[in-house]
Amino acid sequence: MLDQVKPVGMNEIRAAQARLAGLAMVSPVVACQAAPPGKTVRLKLENLQPIGSFKIRPIGNAVRARTPAQLAAGIYTSSSGNSALGVAWMARELGIAGTAVVPANAPEAKLEKLRRLGARIEMLSVEDWWRAIRVGRLSDQPGVYIDAVRDPACLAGDATLGLEILQQFPDVEAILMPFGGGALACGIACAVRLLRPDIKIIVCELETAHPCKAALQAGAPVETAHEPGFVSGVGFGTVLPEMWPLIRSMVDGVITVSLAEVAAAIKVLVENNRVVAEGAGAIPVAAALSGRYEQSKVCAVVSGGNLDSAMLTTILQGGVP
């Protein structure tokens, strides 16, 4: 079992900000044009990052925190797509080898971007891929494994999002974000707890795939049935045990939404804000639009926008892929 993940401090977060300058953009915060009555909903548009996802922050910081000698043999990660895009982007920037270990059901939109970035793609069964994530390495892969969930440098990269939200939306009362491995929520929480501990950290999951909700209810990580449907990057079978103590201390609540609500949120974002979100990125927007929370001013993190064109077409026609 790997070591438990600890919170990162402000020095580490500020160092991450400095490393990410010129790599990750300060993404805009805009008003959601379809907010429920009596609610102010703003959107943190991480889908506009160079790789179409917030993962440029954790991956970029983790790579830039290492020395050229450490990176000489290349970098790799196990990812459903967005972390792999971060690794591929950084490998191209540095002129080193980059390998993406992806599950057999990885979305084509992300695979195509990986090919364009020149990444080596290794596809595993979903079971073998998840096993690699739990172990935190692959014994037959050369280079440095970049762990987007448990690496402290990745957590600090995620935390830069929290600093930006506080600056851009100072009267925010709750921040809503999708739950995959838990690093995004815990990273944001590390920054927010240091500066504004009154702000609530609310993770958002699917009604059909909710490992964080199940763990919080059971008081420990538990294996759960999970059917994430067309949504990738979230809704795994369990919370990673190394993340659990941090999650338990940082997460204030969970909102679950249906796949139909996620599809509806994607459609609303396109039609009202001219924003394209992938399924995971639309989960917190669906939660925000549901109004199922006490706070009146919330920020939903649109974590990514790498959505297959065919899925987007189906959604804009009123369907659920």
C-alpha positions in Angstrom: 0.0 0.0 0.0 1.3 3.5 -0.9 1.7 6.2 1.7 -1.3 8.3 2.7 -1.5 11.6 0.8 -1.0 14.7 3.0 -2.3 18.2 2.4 0.0 20.7 0.7 0.9 24.1 2.2 0.9 27.6 0.7 4.6 27.5 -0.1 4.1 24.5 -2.3 1.0 26.0 -3.9 2.8 29.3 -4.7 5.7 27.4 -6.1 3.3 25.5 -8.3 1.8 28.8 -9.5 5.3 30.0 -10.5 6.1 26.8 -12.4 2.8 26.9 -14.3 3.2 30.5 -15.4 3.2 30.5 -19.2 2.0 26.8 -19.3 -1.5 26.8 -17.7 -3.7 29.8 -18.3 -5.6 31.7 -15.5 -8.9 30.3 -16.8 -11.9 32.7 -16.7 -14.8 32.6 -14.3 -18.1 33.5 -16.1 -21.7 33.7 -15.1 -23.9 30.7 -15.8 -26.7 32.0 -17.9 -29.1 29.3 -16.7 -28.7 29.5 -12.9 -31.7 28.4 -10.8 -33.8 31.2 -9.3 -32.2 32.7 -6.3 -28.8 31.2 -7.0 -25.7 32.7 -8.5 -23.7 30.1 -10.4 -20.3 30.9 -11.9 -18.3 28.6 -14.1 -14.5 28.1 -13.9 -13.7 27.3 -17.5 -10.8 24.8 -17.3 -12.0 23.3 -20.6 -10.1 26.3 -22.2 -6.7 25.0 -21.0 -4.2 24.0 -23.7 -5.1 20.3 -23.4 -8.8 21.0 -22.9 -8.6 20.1 -19.2 -7.4 21.2 -15.8 -4.9 18.3 -15.8 -2.2 20.6 -17.3 -1.9 22.0 -13.8 -1.1 18.9 -11.8 0.9 17.2 -14.6 2.7 20.4 -15.6 3.8 21.1 -12.0 4.9 17.5 -11.3 7.0 17.4 -14.5 8.5 20.9 -14.0 9.3 20.0 -10.4 11.7 17.3 -11.6 15.2 17.6 -12.9 16.2 17.0 -16.5 18.2 14.0 -15.3 15.1 12.5 -13.7 13.1 13.0 -16.9 15.7 11.7 -19.3 14.1 8.3 -19.8 10.7 9.9 -20.4 7.4 10.1 -18.6 4.2 8.0 -18.5 0.9 7.8 -16.7 -2.2 5.6 -16.4 -5.2 7.7 -17.4 -8.6 7.6 -19.0 -7.5 10.5 -21.1 -6.9 13.9 -19.6 -3.9 13.1 -17.5 -2.4 11.3 -20.4 -2.9 14.5 -22.5 -1.0 16.4 -19.9 1.9 13.9 -20.0 1.9 14.0 -23.8 1.9 17.8 -23.9 4.8 18.0 -21.4 6.8 15.3 -23.2 6.5 17.2 -26.4 7.5 20.4 -24.7 10.6 18.9 -23.3 11.5 16.6 -26.3 11.3 13.4 -24.2 9.3 10.2 -24.6 5.7 10.3 -23.3 3.5 7.2 -22.9 -0.2 7.1 -22.2 -1.5 3.9 -20.6 -5.2 4.0 -21.2 -8.2 1.7 -20.7 -9.9 0.0 -23.6 -12.9 2.3 -23.3 -10.9 5.5 -23.5 -12.9 8.2 -25.5 -11.8 8.6 -29.1 -11.7 12.4 -28.7 -8.9 12.0 -26.2 -7.1 9.2 -28.1 -7.0 11.4 -31.3 -5.5 14.3 -29.3 -2.9 11.9 -27.9 -1.9 10.8 -31.4 -1.6 14.4 -32.6 0.7 15.1 -29.7 3.0 12.2 -30.6 2.4 10.1 -27.5 2.9 6.4 -27.4 -0.4 4.8 -26.5 -0.6 1.5 -24.6 -4.2 0.2 -24.2 -5.1 -2.2 -21.3 -8.2 -3.9 -20.3 -10.2 -1.7 -17.8 -9.3 -4.2 -15.0 -5.6 -4.1 -15.7 -5.6 -0.4 -16.2 -7.3 0.2 -12.8 -4.9 -2.2 -11.2 -2.0 0.0 -12.6 -3.6 3.1 -11.1 -4.0 1.4 -7.7 -0.3 0.3 -7.7 0.9 3.6 -9.0 3.3 2.3 -11.6 3.9 -0.3 -14.4 6.9 -2.4 -14.0 7.5 -2.8 -17.7 7.4 0.9 -18.5 10.6 3.0 -18.7 10.7 6.5 -17.3 9.0 8.4 -14.5 5.4 7.6 -13.5 3.4 10.8 -13.1 0.7 10.1 -10.6 -2.0 12.8 -11.0 -3.8 11.8 -7.9 -1.3 11.0 -5.2 1.8 13.0 -6.2 2.1 16.1 -3.8 3.3 18.2 -6.8 0.1 17.3 -8.6 -2.0 18.2 -5.6 -0.2 21.6 -5.4 -0.9 22.1 -9.1 -4.6 21.4 -8.5 -4.6 23.8 -5.6 -3.7 26.7 -7.9 -7.3 26.5 -9.1 -8.5 27.3 -5.6 -6.3 30.4 -5.4 -7.7 31.6 -8.7 -11.4 31.0 -7.7 -10.9 33.0 -4.5 -9.5 35.9 -6.4 -12.0 35.8 -9.2 -15.1 35.1 -7.2 -14.3 36.4 -3.6 -17.8 36.1 -2.3 -18.2 32.4 -3.4 -19.8 30.2 -0.7 -19.3 26.8 -2.1 -17.1 25.3 -4.9 -18.5 22.3 -6.8 -16.2 20.0 -8.7 -16.3 16.4 -10.2 -14.8 13.6 -8.2 -12.5 11.2 -10.0 -9.5 10.2 -7.8 -10.1 13.1 -5.4 -7.0 15.1 -6.1 -8.9 18.0 -7.7 -11.3 18.4 -4.8 -8.5 18.0 -2.2 -6.1 20.3 -4.0 -8.7 23.1 -4.2 -9.5 22.4 -0.6 -5.9 22.7 0.5 -5.8 26.3 -0.8 -9.3 27.3 0.3 -8.9 25.9 3.8 -5.8 28.1 4.4 -7.5 31.3 3.2 -11.3 30.9 3.5 -12.2 27.9 5.6 -15.9 29.0 5.6 -16.2 28.0 1.9 -17.7 24.6 1.4 -16.1 22.0 -0.8 -18.8 19.9 -2.5 -17.9 17.0 -4.8 -20.3 15.9 -7.5 -20.8 12.4 -8.7 -23.2 10.3 -10.8 -26.2 8.6 -9.2 -24.9 5.4 -10.9 -21.3 5.8 -9.9 -20.5 7.5 -6.6 -17.4 6.1 -4.8 -17.0 9.2 -2.6 -20.6 9.3 -1.5 -20.4 5.6 -0.7 -17.1 6.0 1.3 -18.5 9.0 3.3 -21.6 7.0 4.2 -19.6 3.9 5.2 -16.9 5.8 6.9 -14.2 4.0 4.8 -13.6 3.2 1.1 -15.9 0.5 -0.1 -16.2 -1.3 -3.5 -19.4 -0.1 -5.3 -21.2 -0.9 -8.4 -20.4 1.8 -11.0 -22.0 2.5 -14.4 -20.7 5.9 -15.5 -22.3 5.6 -19.0 -20.9 8.1 -21.5 -18.9 9.9 -18.8 -15.2 9.1 -18.5 -12.6 10.0 -15.8 -15.0 9.6 -12.9 -17.2 7.0 -11.2 -14.6 4.4 -10.4 -15.3 1.4 -8.1 -13.8 2.8 -5.0 -11.9 5.6 -3.4 -8.1 5.0 -3.3 -7.2 4.2 0.3 -4.2 6.5 0.3 -6.5 9.4 -0.5 -9.2 8.6 1.9 -8.0 10.4 5.1 -7.5 13.6 3.1 -10.8 13.3 1.4 -12.6 12.7 4.7 -11.1 15.8 6.1 -11.5 18.1 3.1 -14.9 17.2 1.5 -17.9 18.9 3.0 -20.6 17.2 1.0 -21.6 15.3 -2.1 -24.3 16.0 -4.8 -25.2 13.2 -7.2 -26.8 13.8 -10.6 -28.2 11.5 -13.3 -26.7 10.9 -16.7 -29.7 12.7 -18.2 -28.9 15.8 -16.0 -25.3 15.7 -17.2 -26.4 15.6 -20.8 -28.9 18.4 -20.2 -26.1 20.5 -18.6 -23.8 20.0 -21.6 -26.7 21.2 -23.8 -27.4 24.2 -21.6 -23.7 25.2 -21.6 -23.5 25.1 -25.4 -26.8 27.0 -25.9 -26.4 29.6 -23.2 -22.7 30.0 -22.6 -21.2 28.7 -25.9 -19.1 26.4 -23.8 -18.4 22.7 -24.6 -17.9 20.5 -21.5 -17.1 16.8 -21.5 -19.2 14.6 -19.2 -17.1 14.9 -16.1 -16.8 18.6 -16.6 -20.5 19.0 -16.8 -21.3 17.0 -13.6 -20.7 20.0 -11.3 -22.7 22.2 -13.6 -25.6 19.7 -13.5 -25.3 19.8 -9.7 -25.3 23.6 -9.7 -28.3 23.7 -12.0 -30.2 21.3 -9.8 -30.2 23.8 -6.9 -29.7 20.9 -4.4 -27.5 22.8 -2.0 -28.0 25.4 0.7 -25.6 28.1 -0.5 -26.7 30.9 -2.8 -23.3 31.7 -4.5 -21.5 28.7 -6.0 -18.7 28.1 -8.5 -18.8 25.0 -10.7 -15.5 23.8 -12.0 -15.8 22.9 -15.7 -12.9 20.5 -15.5 -12.6 19.6 -19.2 -14.0 19.8 -22.6 -12.7 16.8 -24.5 -16.0 15.4 -25.8 -16.5 13.2 -28.8 -18.3 15.0 -31.6 -20.8 12.2 -32.0 -21.7 12.4 -28.4 -22.1 16.2 -28.6 -24.4 15.8 -31.6 -26.6 13.3 -29.8 -26.8 15.6 -26.7 -27.6 18.7 -28.8 -30.5 16.8 -30.3 -31.9 16.1 -26.8 -30.5 12.6 -26.3 -28.3 10.8 -23.8 -25.3 9.0 -25.5 
